[in-house]
Amino acid sequence: MSKIQIWEYVLKWGRAQNPELPSDPTNFSREDFNTLKNSLQQIIPFIGFYNITSEEFSDKVLPYKKILPKELYKDLLKYFLKPNNQKSGPCGDETKSVNNSKYQETERSSGRNFLKKDNESDASGSRILINQLALIITFEYHRLGRPNLDTCHSKGYHPITRHFGDLGIDGNNAFQFVYDSIMNCWANSWKIALVVSINPMKNVRELYNFLKEIRKKFGSEILDIIFVQPVQPSNPTGYFSHLDVYVVKDDKITWKQEFNNVMDKIITKAYSRNKYGGDEILFYNEDEPYHEFSNFYKAQITIGHKEWPTIEHYFQAAKFRDRHLHNKIPLSRSARKALQKNNYKKHKDWESPTLPDDKESIMKNVLFQKFTQHEKLKYKLLSTGKVKIFNHTENDRYWGDGGGRNHDGLNRLGIMLQELREIIMEEEKSNLINKYNSNSFIKWVVPELGELRQFDDLIDFIDFENFKI
């Protein structure tokens, strides 16, 4: 999508927020321009005006000059009035339109930002992917400081530090901040790792409880935690081991090197590919990651005061009108075997291609019950961001993708999980927006994460491919 198309979509969105505005800007009053300006003022700085032609600027942007910031408007006039600025088409310095950020977009792929510093690249000249946050939390008298930004960015992550006081007093505030930051990152398809340090170590029990509460919600497969441990003879070196926490000893000299080594492992794990090398999630077999997404995963649900060992048990029971069989299936060790024994009694119209709505509505309901009744499963689903999910099996071409790398099946189960993920995340985002008194189109709602805007571009900011008024 071109930059001028983005601008047109932004205008369309702004008018949709203010339907009383005239369709033609020549009929705008001063109040009309101010109304539109107020709606778009936080979006305009992200638009690449320097990457449009002078004709596009004249025809599409100038009619709305009164909603542009004055300094930006002056710079644009100077830019487009000088022919030398466009010797080979729209290729101006887009960093001017992004608050002079020292980063600029160089390529987009699969919804990620590929960024490099102005006038700088890594040793191989390759682009640097940055969409992982290292959130550094310190307590008591320990101000850990922030690692070298150039080193962090070269490895593909950005660090943000926040200091809290006494853990016994400030622990709940710290927990809420960590939770909100995780939700904000996942909502934007960013990965996040947590770094924690405290000094002196007198409150080791409280720190243990703090990390334990985090682990109750976020398992090690979706959140890596690094504990930077002060070097003291009395420190219990293995105290946090069963919480799946990396331990880095802070000796004031080598801790940053140890920290970088751990982050290398975390980054490698975060961007490990599936067996086909794609940026997508495949699930089905018990011995593979994300088996929890399978209907056969043992996550008991309660529906109508009745307990079901898996959602597959409930789904298979729904195929029978026979009340005896319906009550018998929850007691079966395998829902699939119970179905095979009594398959001849199944609803005649259950597999009819013309009547899919009933079975799909049942599936959507049990998926909702599973991922809302089990908090850890909910967060594992949310941690996948906006990545596509595939029920990867050759045994099923309706609920599954048919197996293989081309995903030729309908993959209805994978698609429903993506839809459920969006519904649950919208609720989390709404809670953040209300808590921080933010706007729905602000990407980084948690104020401390605002500096991550330097890695954003407008196409991630608003999903224009699915843009609807």
C-alpha positions, 0 to 999 in steps of 0.5 A, spaced: 500 500 500 502 506 498 503 512 502 498 516 499 493 510 500 495 510 507 493 518 508 486 517 504 484 511 509 486 515 515 482 521 512 476 516 511 477 513 518 477 520 521 470 522 517 467 516 520 469 518 527 465 525 525 460 523 520 457 530 521 463 533 517 462 535 510 464 530 504 468 535 501 474 539 504 472 546 501 466 546 505 469 545 511 469 551 517 474 552 521 471 548 527 470 542 522 478 542 521 479 543 528 474 537 529 478 532 524 485 535 527 483 533 534 481 526 531 488 525 527 493 529 531 496 522 534 496 519 527 499 524 522 506 524 525 507 517 523 505 518 515 510 518 510 509 524 506 516 525 504 515 518 500 509 521 495 509 525 489 508 533 488 502 531 484 499 527 490 501 532 495 498 538 491 491 534 490 490 530 496 494 533 502 494 541 501 486 541 501 487 538 508 493 543 510 489 546 516 489 539 520 497 538 519 502 541 525 505 548 522 512 545 522 510 539 518 506 543 513 512 548 512 517 543 511 513 539 506 512 546 502 519 547 502 520 539 500 515 539 494 517 546 492 524 544 490 525 539 484 531 536 486 528 533 492 525 528 487 530 526 482 528 519 482 521 519 485 518 519 492 524 517 496 525 523 501 527 522 509 521 519 512 524 520 519 522 527 519 515 525 519 516 520 525 518 525 530 526 525 527 526 518 530 533 515 529 530 509 526 527 508 519 523 502 516 527 499 510 522 493 509 516 489 511 515 482 512 509 478 515 507 484 519 514 485 522 518 491 522 525 491 519 529 497 521 536 499 521 539 505 524 540 511 519 547 511 516 549 504 520 548 497 519 550 491 522 557 487 520 553 483 514 549 489 512 543 485 513 537 488 516 535 488 524 529 485 526 526 489 533 520 487 536 522 484 542 522 488 549 526 486 555 523 489 561 527 490 566 524 491 573 529 493 579 527 494 587 530 497 593 536 500 592 538 496 586 538 501 580 541 496 575 541 501 569 540 499 562 544 495 557 548 498 551 542 500 546 547 499 540 548 492 543 541 490 544 538 493 538 544 489 534 541 482 537 534 484 536 531 487 542 530 493 546 530 494 553 526 499 558 527 499 565 523 501 571 525 502 578 520 500 584 521 501 592 520 496 597 518 490 594 513 488 600 510 495 599 510 496 592 510 489 589 503 489 587 504 495 583 510 492 580 506 486 578 500 490 575 505 494 571 508 487 568 502 484 567 499 490 563 506 491 559 505 483 557 498 485 554 500 491 551 506 487 547 502 481 545 496 486 543 502 488 538 505 482 536 511 484 540 515 478 544 517 480 551 522 478 556 522 480 564 528 482 567 528 482 575 533 485 580 533 486 588 539 489 592 540 487 598 537 480 598 533 481 605 527 480 601 528 474 598 522 470 600 518 476 597 521 476 591 520 469 590 513 470 591 513 475 586 516 471 581 511 465 583 505 469 582 507 471 575 509 464 573 502 462 575 499 466 569 505 466 564 509 459 563 516 459 561 514 457 554 511 464 553 515 468 558 522 468 559 524 471 566 532 473 568 534 474 575 540 478 576 542 476 582 547 481 587 554 477 588 553 476 596 556 470 600 549 468 603 545 468 596 541 462 595 543 460 588 538 455 586 532 458 590 528 460 583 530 454 579 524 450 579 520 457 577 524 456 570 528 463 571 535 464 568 540 467 573 545 472 572 550 474 577 551 481 578 558 482 579 558 489 576 563 487 571 561 481 567 553 481 568 552 485 562 556 479 558 552 474 562 545 477 560 547 478 553 548 471 553 542 469 556 538 474 551 541 470 545 538 464 548 531 467 549 531 471 542 533 464 538 528 460 542 523 466 540 524 466 533 525 458 532 521 456 526 517 450 525 519 444 521 517 448 514 521 454 516 514 459 516 512 464 521 506 460 523 504 455 529 502 448 527 499 444 533 496 437 533 501 431 536 502 431 544 510 431 543 510 438 539 509 445 542 502 448 542 499 441 543 494 445 548 491 448 543 488 441 540 481 438 542 484 432 545 488 436 550 486 434 557 483 441 560 477 439 564 471 444 562 464 445 566 458 446 562 451 446 565 454 443 571 457 437 568 464 436 567 468 434 561 475 431 561 476 435 554 472 439 549 473 433 544 469 429 549 463 434 549 464 435 542 463 428 540 457 427 545 453 433 542 453 428 536 448 424 539 441 424 541 441 418 545 441 421 552 444 415 555 450 415 550 451 423 551 452 421 559 456 416 557 462 419 553 464 424 559 466 417 562 470 414 557 478 415 557 478 417 549 472 421 546 474 418 539 474 411 541 467 412 544 465 415 538 467 409 534 463 404 538 457 408 537 458 412 530 452 409 527 447 412 532 450 419 530 446 425 527 444 423 520 445 431 518 451 432 523 456 431 517 452 434 512 456 440 508 449 444 507 449 444 515 455 446 518 453 452 522 450 447 528 457 444 529 461 450 528 457 454 533 458 448 538 465 448 537 466 456 538 462 455 545 467 449 547 473 453 545 471 459 549 469 455 555 476 452 555 480 458 554 477 462 559 476 457 564 483 455 564 487 462 565 494 459 563 491 456 556 488 463 555 495 467 556 498 462 551 493 463 546 494 471 547 502 470 547 501 468 539 500 475 537 497 475 530 501 469 528 496 464 523 495 458 527 494 451 523 491 444 526 496 441 522 494 434 521 493 430 514 487 426 518 482 432 517 481 437 512 475 440 515 477 442 522 485 441 520 489 443 514 490 437 511 497 436 513 503 438 508 506 445 508 501 448 503 495 447 508 490 445 503 485 444 508 479 448 511 483 449 518 476 451 521 479 449 528 485 454 527 481 459 524 476 459 530 482 459 535 485 466 531 478 469 532 477 467 539 484 470 540 482 476 537 476 477 542 479 475 548 485 480 546 480 486 545 477 485 552 484 486 555 486 492 550 479 495 552 481 494 560 488 497 558 485 503 555 480 504 560 485 504 566 490 509 562 485 513 560 487 512 553 485 512 546 483 506 542 488 507 536 494 508 541 498 502 540 502 503 546 497 504 552 502 503 557 506 510 558 513 507 560 512 503 553 511 509 549 518 509 547 517 503 542 513 507 538 520 509 534 520 502 531 512 502 529 510 504 522 503 506 520 501 500 517 502 496 524 498 502 527 492 501 523 490 494 519 489 497 513 488 491 509 482 489 514 480 497 514 472 498 515 468 504 517 
